Amino acid sequence: MGLVTESAYEELQTGGLGPATFELLRRLVHQVRRGTGFPPPEGHTVWSDDAAYDVISAMLSQEGAGQRFVTVCFTQAADEASLERLFLASIKNFLIDEAKKTPRGKLRRRIARLMGEDTAYRKLTGSPPRWALDGHAEGAVWQGDLADLIVQAAHVKGVGITRWNHSGPTPQQTVHALKTILLSVLRHAQGAVREEDLAKVLEARFELLAPARFTALYADEGTVAETVEQHAAAAAPDPTGVEGVAEDIWQRLSPNDRLLLPCLDEDAHHAAQLLEIRQGHAAAVLSNLKTMLRNALSAGSDPQAVMAALLRRCADEAS
């Protein structure tokens, strides 16, 4: 690997992802896995640089705002050290989600079997799998915030799970508890809900999946890194608050800024081609946009949720 002289923060300030950023991410993936004991990604039996790069590739290829996690972290960072801490939190979040996929998949299969055996529920054709109540209108699909369904499930009293076997038939009391929550959530949704989201709601309501185990992380210099638990412990963002912040930022963006927003990971050359202006001018527009976002996203609302709302606006305008 060649010598990297520029820091990742400097590299992202002047252009897109480059060798310094990938080298920092590689080092931080190893930092996280050493401190937590996460298994290597699928296709690897041991941790290696190739395994670390597969993790990075998987993070970069996620759908939605996660696809731009590098830019979201950069817009919140003030320097190289804070960028490292934000990357650490993102990597740990990602590996925790990956660690939960297998048990959540089992939960999904279990509730799909329970609903498939009950005429009160109806599975929609197509992908991803969605479930509705039999009385729901044909084609009605829920498109709200997952947090609303989790809150709705939390309001249901008088049900609990005392036995949760990981194989074999589901105990009747557990079946009753699961179906009670599913019924309440689907009535609230007034339409079909993704099977994955129903599993997440049940997971949150009954704490069915044990969280991945991890320990505090330490940066190479020996300083304690800020850990993702602080973010996870924070209350779920108010959707209205998030949309309000996004609206405020959106109104402050120029037409060129709005064109560049989905392309923040690209360099000045790409920006110049997109905006059809000189590269020097494009570099200034890109730099000013990143600075404005960094300041705006540090105002208290959930930065990733605000960024996702902004990107949805870009997609709506383009359609």
C-alpha positions as CSV (number, residue, x, y, z in Angstrom):
1,M,0.0,0.0,0.0
2,G,1.4,3.4,-1.0
3,L,2.2,6.1,1.5
4,V,-0.8,8.3,2.3
5,T,0.3,11.8,3.1
6,E,-3.1,13.6,3.1
7,S,-5.5,13.1,6.0
8,A,-9.0,11.7,5.3
9,Y,-10.5,15.0,6.5
10,E,-8.4,17.0,4.1
11,E,-9.1,14.6,1.3
12,L,-12.9,14.8,1.7
13,Q,-12.7,18.6,2.0
14,T,-11.1,18.9,-1.4
15,G,-12.8,16.1,-3.3
16,G,-14.4,12.6,-3.0
17,L,-13.3,9.4,-1.4
18,G,-9.7,8.6,-2.0
19,P,-6.8,6.5,-0.6
20,A,-6.6,8.4,2.7
21,T,-10.3,7.8,3.5
22,F,-10.2,4.2,2.5
23,E,-7.0,3.6,4.6
24,L,-8.7,5.3,7.6
25,L,-11.8,3.2,7.2
26,R,-9.7,0.0,6.9
27,R,-7.9,0.8,10.1
28,L,-11.1,1.6,12.0
29,V,-12.9,-1.6,10.8
30,H,-10.0,-3.5,12.4
31,Q,-10.2,-1.2,15.5
32,V,-13.9,-2.0,15.9
33,R,-13.6,-5.8,15.3
34,R,-10.7,-6.1,17.8
35,G,-12.7,-4.4,20.5
36,T,-16.0,-6.2,19.9
37,G,-15.4,-9.7,18.7
38,F,-17.7,-9.3,15.7
39,P,-17.3,-12.3,13.2
40,P,-15.8,-11.6,9.8
41,P,-18.2,-10.8,7.0
42,E,-19.8,-13.6,4.9
43,G,-17.3,-15.3,2.7
44,H,-14.4,-14.9,5.1
45,T,-13.3,-17.3,7.9
46,V,-10.9,-14.9,9.5
47,W,-10.5,-11.1,9.6
48,S,-8.1,-9.7,7.0
49,D,-7.7,-6.5,5.0
50,D,-9.8,-8.1,2.3
51,A,-12.5,-8.7,4.9
52,A,-12.3,-5.2,6.2
53,Y,-12.6,-3.8,2.6
54,D,-15.7,-6.0,2.1
55,V,-17.3,-4.4,5.1
56,I,-16.5,-0.9,3.7
57,S,-17.9,-1.9,0.3
58,A,-21.1,-3.2,2.0
59,M,-21.5,0.1,3.9
60,L,-21.0,2.1,0.7
61,S,-23.5,0.1,-1.2
62,Q,-26.4,0.3,1.3
63,E,-29.6,1.7,-0.1
64,G,-30.8,5.2,0.9
65,A,-28.9,7.6,3.1
66,G,-26.6,4.9,4.4
67,Q,-25.1,4.9,1.0
68,R,-23.6,8.3,1.7
69,F,-22.4,7.6,5.3
70,V,-19.0,9.0,4.5
71,T,-20.5,12.4,3.5
72,V,-22.9,12.4,6.4
73,C,-20.0,11.8,8.8
74,F,-17.8,14.5,7.1
75,T,-20.5,17.1,7.3
76,Q,-20.7,16.6,11.1
77,A,-16.9,16.6,11.6
78,A,-14.8,19.5,12.6
79,D,-11.4,17.9,12.2
80,E,-9.7,14.5,11.6
81,A,-10.2,13.3,15.2
82,S,-14.0,14.0,15.2
83,L,-14.2,12.3,11.7
84,E,-12.6,9.2,13.1
85,R,-15.1,9.1,16.0
86,L,-18.0,9.5,13.6
87,F,-16.6,6.7,11.4
88,L,-16.2,4.5,14.4
89,A,-19.8,4.9,15.4
90,S,-21.0,4.2,11.8
91,I,-18.9,1.1,11.5
92,K,-20.0,-0.2,14.9
93,N,-23.7,0.5,14.0
94,F,-23.3,-1.4,10.7
95,L,-21.7,-4.4,12.3
96,I,-24.3,-4.5,15.0
97,D,-27.0,-4.5,12.4
98,E,-25.2,-7.3,10.5
99,A,-24.9,-9.3,13.6
100,K,-28.7,-9.1,14.1
101,K,-29.6,-10.1,10.6
102,T,-29.6,-13.8,11.2
103,P,-31.7,-13.9,14.4
104,R,-34.1,-11.2,12.9
105,G,-34.4,-13.4,9.8
106,K,-35.6,-16.3,12.1
107,L,-38.0,-14.0,13.8
108,R,-39.4,-12.9,10.4
109,R,-39.9,-16.5,9.3
110,R,-41.7,-17.3,12.6
111,I,-44.2,-14.4,12.3
112,A,-44.7,-15.1,8.6
113,R,-45.6,-18.6,9.4
114,L,-48.0,-17.5,12.2
115,M,-49.7,-14.9,10.0
116,G,-49.8,-17.4,7.1
117,E,-51.8,-19.8,9.2
118,D,-54.4,-17.1,10.2
119,T,-57.0,-15.8,7.9
120,A,-57.0,-12.5,9.6
121,Y,-53.8,-11.7,7.8
122,R,-53.1,-11.4,4.1
123,K,-49.7,-11.4,2.4
124,L,-49.2,-9.1,-0.6
125,T,-47.6,-10.5,-3.7
126,G,-44.3,-9.0,-4.7
127,S,-41.1,-7.9,-3.0
128,P,-40.3,-7.0,-0.3
129,P,-42.8,-9.2,1.5
130,R,-45.6,-7.2,3.1
131,W,-48.5,-8.2,5.4
132,A,-52.0,-6.5,5.7
133,L,-55.1,-7.4,7.6
134,D,-57.8,-9.1,5.6
135,G,-60.1,-6.1,6.0
136,H,-57.6,-3.6,4.6
137,A,-58.3,-2.1,1.2
138,E,-56.5,-3.8,-1.8
139,G,-53.3,-2.0,-2.6
140,A,-53.2,0.0,0.7
141,V,-49.5,0.2,1.8
142,W,-48.2,1.9,4.9
143,Q,-45.5,4.4,4.2
144,G,-45.0,6.1,7.6
145,D,-42.2,6.2,10.1
146,L,-41.1,2.9,11.7
147,A,-40.8,4.8,15.1
148,D,-44.6,5.4,15.0
149,L,-45.3,1.6,14.8
150,I,-42.8,1.0,17.6
151,V,-44.6,3.5,19.8
152,Q,-48.0,2.0,18.9
153,A,-46.7,-1.5,20.0
154,A,-45.4,0.0,23.3
155,H,-48.9,1.3,24.1
156,V,-50.4,-2.2,24.0
157,K,-50.6,-3.4,27.6
158,G,-51.4,-6.8,29.1
159,V,-49.2,-9.0,26.9
160,G,-45.7,-10.3,27.5
161,I,-43.4,-13.2,26.6
162,T,-42.2,-15.4,29.3
163,R,-40.9,-18.2,27.1
164,W,-39.1,-17.8,23.8
165,N,-37.8,-21.0,22.3
166,H,-35.4,-20.6,19.5
167,S,-36.5,-23.8,17.8
168,G,-39.6,-26.0,17.7
169,P,-43.2,-24.8,18.0
170,T,-44.0,-21.4,19.5
171,P,-45.7,-21.5,22.9
172,Q,-49.4,-20.5,22.8
173,Q,-48.9,-17.6,25.2
174,T,-46.1,-16.3,23.0
175,V,-48.3,-16.7,19.9
176,H,-51.1,-14.7,21.6
177,A,-48.6,-11.9,22.5
178,L,-47.1,-11.7,19.0
179,K,-50.5,-11.7,17.3
180,T,-51.9,-9.1,19.7
181,I,-49.1,-6.7,18.8
182,L,-49.2,-7.5,15.1
183,L,-53.0,-6.8,15.0
184,S,-52.6,-3.5,16.8
185,V,-49.8,-2.3,14.6
186,L,-51.5,-3.3,11.4
187,R,-54.8,-1.6,12.4
188,H,-52.8,1.5,13.2
189,A,-51.0,1.3,9.8
190,Q,-54.2,1.0,7.8
191,G,-52.3,-0.9,5.2
192,A,-49.6,-3.5,4.4
193,V,-46.4,-3.3,6.3
194,R,-43.0,-4.8,5.3
195,E,-42.3,-8.1,7.1
196,E,-38.9,-6.7,8.1
197,D,-40.5,-3.7,9.8
198,L,-43.0,-6.0,11.7
199,A,-40.0,-8.0,12.9
200,K,-38.3,-4.8,14.1
201,V,-41.4,-3.7,15.9
202,L,-41.7,-7.0,17.8
203,E,-38.0,-7.0,18.5
204,A,-38.3,-3.6,20.1
205,R,-41.5,-4.4,22.0
206,F,-40.4,-7.7,23.5
207,E,-36.6,-7.3,23.3
208,L,-36.5,-10.6,21.5
209,L,-33.0,-10.3,20.0
210,A,-30.1,-9.9,22.4
211,P,-27.9,-6.9,21.4
212,A,-24.5,-7.6,20.0
213,R,-21.8,-7.6,22.8
214,F,-19.1,-5.0,22.6
215,T,-16.6,-3.1,24.7
216,A,-15.5,0.5,24.8
217,L,-13.2,1.4,21.9
218,Y,-9.9,3.1,22.1
219,A,-8.2,5.1,19.3
220,D,-4.7,4.2,18.4
221,E,-3.3,7.1,20.4
222,G,-5.0,5.7,23.5
223,T,-7.8,8.2,23.9
224,V,-11.3,6.9,24.5
225,A,-13.4,7.1,21.4
226,E,-17.1,8.2,21.6
227,T,-19.2,5.1,21.3
228,V,-22.4,4.5,19.5
229,E,-24.3,3.7,22.7
230,Q,-24.6,7.5,23.3
231,H,-26.4,7.8,20.0
232,A,-28.5,4.7,20.6
233,A,-29.5,5.9,24.0
234,A,-30.9,9.2,22.7
235,A,-34.6,9.4,22.1
236,A,-35.8,8.7,18.6
237,P,-36.0,11.9,16.6
238,D,-39.3,13.7,16.2
239,P,-40.2,13.2,12.6
240,T,-41.8,16.7,12.5
241,G,-38.6,18.2,14.0
242,V,-36.5,16.4,11.4
243,E,-38.6,17.6,8.5
244,G,-38.6,21.1,9.9
245,V,-34.8,21.2,10.0
246,A,-34.7,19.7,6.5
247,E,-37.1,22.3,5.2
248,D,-35.1,25.1,6.6
249,I,-31.9,23.8,5.0
250,W,-33.7,23.1,1.7
251,Q,-34.9,26.7,1.5
252,R,-31.3,28.0,2.0
253,L,-30.0,25.9,-0.9
254,S,-29.4,27.4,-4.3
255,P,-30.5,25.5,-7.4
256,N,-26.8,24.5,-7.9
257,D,-26.6,23.3,-4.3
258,R,-29.7,21.1,-4.8
259,L,-28.2,19.6,-7.9
260,L,-25.0,18.8,-6.0
261,L,-26.6,17.4,-2.8
262,P,-26.8,13.8,-4.0
263,C,-23.3,14.0,-5.4
264,L,-21.4,15.2,-2.3
265,D,-19.0,12.3,-2.4
266,E,-17.9,13.3,-5.9
267,D,-15.0,15.6,-6.8
268,A,-14.9,19.1,-8.3
269,H,-14.5,17.7,-11.8
270,H,-17.7,15.8,-11.5
271,A,-19.4,18.9,-10.0
272,A,-18.2,21.1,-12.9
273,Q,-19.7,18.7,-15.4
274,L,-23.0,18.5,-13.6
275,L,-23.4,22.2,-13.2
276,E,-21.7,23.1,-16.5
277,I,-19.4,25.6,-15.0
278,R,-15.6,26.0,-14.6
279,Q,-13.9,23.5,-12.3
280,G,-12.6,26.3,-10.0
281,H,-16.1,27.7,-9.6
282,A,-17.5,24.2,-9.0
283,A,-14.9,23.5,-6.3
284,A,-15.9,26.7,-4.5
285,V,-19.7,25.8,-4.7
286,L,-19.0,22.2,-3.4
287,S,-16.8,23.5,-0.6
288,N,-19.4,26.1,0.5
289,L,-22.2,23.5,0.4
290,K,-20.2,21.1,2.6
291,T,-19.5,23.9,5.1
292,M,-23.1,25.0,5.2
293,L,-24.3,21.4,5.8
294,R,-21.7,20.8,8.5
295,N,-22.9,23.9,10.4
296,A,-26.6,23.2,9.8
297,L,-26.5,19.5,10.7
298,S,-24.8,20.2,14.1
299,A,-27.9,22.1,15.3
300,G,-29.2,19.3,17.4
301,S,-31.5,17.2,15.2
302,D,-30.5,13.7,14.1
303,P,-28.1,14.5,11.2
304,Q,-28.6,11.2,9.3
305,A,-32.4,11.6,9.5
306,V,-32.1,15.2,8.2
307,M,-29.8,14.2,5.4
308,A,-32.1,11.4,4.4
309,A,-35.0,13.9,4.3
310,L,-33.0,16.2,2.1
311,L,-32.0,13.4,-0.3
312,R,-35.7,12.4,-0.6
313,R,-36.5,15.9,-1.6
314,C,-33.8,15.7,-4.3
315,A,-35.3,12.5,-5.6
316,D,-38.8,14.0,-5.6
317,E,-37.6,17.0,-7.6
318,A,-35.8,14.8,-10.1
319,S,-38.9,12.6,-10.7
